[in-house]
């Protein structure tokens, strides 16, 4: 599994939308400004998120995007799959003419990465947007509120352009 910026930005944008919706639609321009993600890129991501039934759009004055389902029914896997991320580390693991695919080492390696893929799928399926929101809101006082810069830990200052949400 290689998580690209597409997947990371999609999860960040959904968390931002959830933190800042307060029952109202959130405009992509607002998310773009808070998260420092290109508006054009967000538009592409949200088109896929809408097709994947993660968000729905609200037209008209005061329009924007809202979650299509509750935050506890929206898994991180839903978000990643909607934007086209490959979340299975064994997906491309096949033998080619150059490889001996009948060796014990090949079979063990393939089996190991297939099991890893199963564990990762389960973790991404059982972790919801609601889980992450609750974690940020209450269980860890060191986490900043939505849109705030990450606070330094262990004497290390975060980069100025990094936000945690």
N, C-alpha and C positions, 0 to 999 in steps of 0.2 A: 504494500500500500504506500503510495506516495501522495500525501495530502498537498494539493497545490494551493496557490493563493485564491483560486476560485472557491474552494471549499472553506478555507479559513475566513475569507471575506463574507461568504454567505452566512456562516454561523454567526460572525460578529454582527452582521446587519440584522439578522433575525433577533439576536439578543438585544440590540439597540432598539429595534421596533417594539419589542415586548416591554423593555424597561420604560419606554417613553410614550406608550400608547395611551395609558390612562383612559381606556375605553373609547378612544377616538382614533381615526385613521392617521397614519404618520406619512408625511411626504418624503420621497427619496432624497430630495434636496437637503432636508434636515439630517438624515442619516449620513449623507455624503459629507456634510460639514463637520458633524461630530466625530465621524470615524476616519476622516481624511481618505475616503475612497472615491474615485472618479464617479461622477453622476452617470456618465455613459455606461461605465462598467456595471454599476448597480442596476441600471435599467435592463441590461442583458441578463443579469442574475435573477432579477425579480420576474422577468418574463418566464424563465425556467421554473422558478419557485411557484409561480401561479399555475403553470401547467402541471406541476407535481403536487398540487393541492396543499401546499404549505402556507401560502398567503392568498388573499383575495383582494381585489382592487375595489375601491369605493370612488365613484366618479362625482364630479361636481365640486362646488365650493366646499372647502373643508375636507376634500377627498384625499386619498392616499392609499396606504396598504394596512391591512390588519391580518392577524393570523387566521387561517381558514378553520382551524380547530383550536381547542384550548391549548395552553402551553404545556399541560400535562399529557396531551394526546399527540404532541408533535415531538418526534424523536430526532436526535442528531442525525441518525441514519436517513430519515426522511429528507432532511435538508441536503445532505451530501449527495444522495442518490438523485435528487431533483436537479442538481446543477451538473450532474454527470461525472462525479468523482468515482474512481475505481477504489472501492473499499475492501477488496479481497486480495491479500498478498499472494495467493496461489492462482489467481485468475490466468496469468500468462505462463504458468509453469507446465510446459509440455515438452516432450522429447522431440529432438529434431534428428535429421539424418547424421549430424555430426556427433550427437551425444548417444551414449549407450544408456537407454532408458530402462533396461532390465537389470541394472546393477543394484545391489543392496543399498548402496549409498544414495542412488537416485530415488529409489522407492522410499527410503527413510526421510530424505529431505522433502520430497513431495508430500508425504504424510504429515510431517511436522508443520509445513506451511499451510496445508489444508486445515489442520487443527487450529493453528493460530488464526486463520481467517474466520473460523467458526466462533472463536472466542471474541474476536474483534467485532464481528457482526452482532453478536449478542450484547456486547457492551454498548455499541452505538444504538442498538434498538431499544435497550432498557434505560438509556440516559435521555431524559427529555429536556426541553427548553425550560420547563418549570423547575427541574432539579437544579439547573445552573443558576436560574434567577434566585431561587431560595438560598442557594449557597452564597451568592453574592450579597444578598440583602441581610442575612442574619447570622449565618454560622461562622463567618470569618471576619472579625472586625478589621483585619488588615486590608481587606479588599475595598477599593474605593467604590463610591456610588457610580451609577451609570454616567458615562461621558467624562468622568474625572480622570486625570492622568494617574497612572499606576504609581503607588507610593514606593519609596525605596525600602528594601529589606536587606538586612545584614550589611548596612553601610554602603550598599551599591545603589547608585542613582539610576533610575530608568532613563531611556532615551526620551527626549522631549516629544517625539512624534508617536510614541506608543501609548495607547489607551487600553484599559482593561474593561471591555464590555462588548 
